[in-house]
Amino acid sequence: DAYDSPAKEAAKSLLTQLGYVVVDEREGYGSHDFIVEAKGKQYKVEAEVKNGYEFRQFPFRTHRVSHRKHTSQSDIFIQVSKNGKYAAVCPMAVVLGSPVVLRDTCFGTKDEPFFDVPTSAMKYYDWENGSWYEEVDD
């Protein structure tokens, strides 16, 4: 819960810069966090903070997304770094179509299911000098 608001604010900032307009900030529990619009079409958005993501280089082999998101009706998924300076974005359909793996968590749960989303499916963005920039491989 402590990370819910920062994730949503970073996601709104990024999507606004990309040309979307936030049209509904009400969360649809289990469905989406907020709704944006672009070119006359609405998109539901799911945003979350990834605690282990703190630097420009995403530190894991894959993006693990809790399987409880399987009820999501979102179109866009955004995973934000703990410090809010980096974001990874992909269609929610990619998350929901990714393999499921079982992992023990730092919270003591055993064999918790996660979607195992490949980093190649994500677009990465950096927050720098008040703007978002898409990361490009040099």
C-alpha positions in Angstrom: 0.0 0.0 0.0 2.9 2.4 0.7 4.0 2.1 -2.9 0.6 2.3 -4.6 0.4 6.0 -4.8 4.0 6.6 -6.0 3.6 3.9 -8.7 0.4 5.5 -9.9 1.8 9.0 -9.9 5.0 7.9 -11.9 2.8 6.0 -14.3 0.5 8.9 -14.9 3.4 11.2 -15.4 5.0 8.9 -18.0 1.8 8.3 -19.9 0.9 12.0 -19.9 4.2 12.8 -21.4 3.6 10.0 -24.0 0.4 11.8 -25.1 -2.3 10.1 -23.0 -4.8 12.0 -20.9 -5.9 10.7 -17.5 -9.7 10.4 -17.7 -10.5 8.4 -14.5 -8.4 8.1 -11.4 -10.7 5.8 -9.6 -9.2 2.4 -9.0 -11.2 -0.6 -10.2 -10.1 -3.1 -7.5 -8.6 -6.2 -9.3 -9.3 -4.6 -12.7 -7.1 -1.5 -13.0 -5.5 1.4 -11.2 -6.7 4.2 -13.5 -7.8 5.0 -17.0 -6.2 7.0 -19.7 -7.3 8.1 -23.2 -5.4 8.7 -26.4 -6.8 9.3 -29.9 -10.3 8.7 -28.7 -9.6 5.3 -27.2 -9.5 4.5 -23.4 -6.9 2.3 -21.8 -6.9 0.7 -18.4 -3.6 0.9 -16.6 -2.0 -1.3 -13.9 1.0 0.2 -12.1 3.2 -1.2 -9.3 6.6 -0.6 -7.6 9.3 -3.2 -7.9 11.4 -2.9 -4.7 14.5 -4.5 -6.1 14.5 -2.1 -9.1 16.6 0.9 -8.1 19.0 1.7 -10.9 18.8 2.3 -14.6 19.8 -1.3 -15.5 17.0 -3.6 -14.5 18.7 -6.1 -12.1 16.7 -9.3 -12.7 16.6 -11.8 -15.6 12.8 -11.3 -15.8 10.0 -9.1 -14.4 8.1 -11.1 -11.8 4.5 -10.0 -11.5 2.3 -11.4 -8.8 -0.2 -13.9 -10.2 -3.0 -12.1 -8.2 -2.9 -9.7 -11.3 -4.6 -12.5 -13.3 -7.9 -10.7 -12.7 -6.6 -7.5 -14.3 -8.6 -6.0 -17.1 -5.8 -3.5 -17.8 -4.4 -2.8 -21.2 -1.1 -1.3 -20.1 1.3 -2.6 -17.3 3.9 -0.3 -15.7 6.5 -1.5 -13.2 8.2 1.5 -11.5 11.5 1.4 -9.7 11.5 1.9 -5.9 12.9 5.4 -6.3 10.4 6.4 -9.0 13.2 7.2 -11.5 12.8 4.3 -13.9 9.9 2.5 -15.4 9.3 -0.6 -17.5 6.1 -0.8 -19.7 4.4 -3.5 -21.7 0.9 -4.5 -22.7 -0.9 -6.3 -19.8 -1.7 -9.1 -22.3 2.0 -9.9 -22.4 2.1 -10.2 -18.6 -1.0 -12.4 -18.5 0.4 -14.5 -21.3 3.8 -15.1 -19.6 4.8 -18.4 -18.0 3.9 -18.8 -14.3 6.7 -19.7 -11.9 6.5 -20.5 -8.2 8.9 -18.6 -5.8 9.4 -18.1 -2.1 9.2 -14.5 -1.1 10.9 -12.2 1.3 7.6 -12.0 3.2 7.8 -15.7 4.1 5.3 -17.1 1.6 6.3 -20.4 -0.1 5.6 -21.3 -3.7 3.8 -18.1 -4.5 2.9 -17.9 -8.2 4.3 -15.1 -10.4 4.1 -14.2 -14.1 7.6 -14.4 -15.4 7.7 -11.6 -17.9 10.8 -11.4 -20.2 12.8 -8.2 -20.1 12.7 -8.2 -23.9 8.9 -7.5 -23.7 9.4 -4.3 -21.9 10.1 -0.7 -23.0 12.3 1.1 -20.4 12.1 4.8 -19.4 14.3 7.0 -17.2 13.2 10.1 -15.3 15.8 12.8 -15.9 15.6 16.6 -15.5 11.8 16.6 -15.1 11.1 14.4 -18.2 10.8 10.7 -19.1 13.2 9.4 -21.7 13.0 6.0 -23.4 16.1 3.9 -22.9 17.9 2.9 -26.1 20.6 0.4 -26.4 23.9 2.0 -27.4 
